[in-house]
Amino acid sequence: MTGHEGFSRRTALAAGATMLLGGVAGCSAREGDGAVATSPPTDPATTSILATSPPTTGSPTSTTVEATVTEGYVPVAGEWSTVTAADAGYSEAGLAAVVELVGTSNSDALVILAEGRIVAEQYWREATATTVRDVASVQKSIVSTLVGLARSRGLLVLDDPVSEFLGDGWSNASVVDERIIRLHHLLTMTSGLDPRTLRTAAQPGIVWDYNTDAYQKLRQVLEVVAGTDINSLTLDWLFRTIGITTESPWRSRARAVDATGDELWGLRLTARDMARFGLLAMRNGHWAGEQITEPGWFAEAWTPIPLNANYGYLWWLLGGSGRTGGQGPADLVAALGAQDQKIYVAPSIGLVLVRQGDAAAQVTEAGSDFDAALVSALMRARE
């Protein structure tokens, strides 16, 4: 067992007690083409702003269930409760400014939850609550959770060699080098493989290097240990439980292969689907009276790894970092994807924020200027 695999199993996160160092990053341009489509609704098509006032842009507002914030609320199929800005701890003007910032930044969708209830939701550019799109590297944080679920089922441990499941030749490294790469190396971007060639560039566990193609091998590992395809296991283990019913959300990306010739896969979700996953994470894997993940999984996944204080198990750790202008709660974490696809989670303030769209600002594989502006606006709205 490695040092990172040996992190203690902490109990449920309470009021953001986990203190995390911060950072921010984006994803490889290979992580999705931004295509959108529509699917049958899993919740009513809703476009609301601040839950207390009508929208100034986008589609008409629908009626949702008004309620005050209550610890433990989760949305049920067909409805999603709202909460006013004031009851959620925001100024209405400040929250409106957040919506305006997002709406003028090439966005299609914004959903903000306060303790699980919608405090702001808005759609632009013909998107609706049922629009699905490739969420790019946001998928990594979902796969991280699926790996945790596989471990809880006794199907793997994080120190297992990748070759134990995929056999020799899953990369372009030598067999000797390949066999010492463990699952936790793929989870933490420390495989030592070159991101483009999948040849050995360093020994595993020595260098942090953002590597989408190496990460994608975890999908194959999950299919091997589960004995089924990625769509079936994702629905059975996770999505169906939390109310995500988008049909066949995983798809291979057209003309996208890695250096070994394996197809790269994308995950297509609605903004509300992403919010459901963010809420599960904020609740430490607990949903509607059921503990879905190991109680300590998210605390473990959100622990900074030794080689990058801004990264955990396929999650970015943003709290208070220079890349977010030094603002935001210390427990702010994120699932981030190319073109500024985002899920923010901050348990200490009950926050889940989802953004979909095209690139909002200058974007590289390792960052986006938009995170600093967005976090700053959120924090001003809470003053």
Helices and strands as residue ranges (DSSP letters): G 29-31, E 36-38, H 85-88, H 92-103, E 107-114, E 117-123, E 131-134, H 138-152, H 163-166, H 175-178, H 183-187, H 212-215, H 217-226, H 230-234, I 235-239, H 240-242, E 250-257, E 263-269, H 271-282, E 286-287, E 290-291, H 297-301, E 316-317, G 322-324, E 333-337, G 338-340, E 341-346, G 347-349, E 351-357, E 363-364, E 367-368, H 370-381
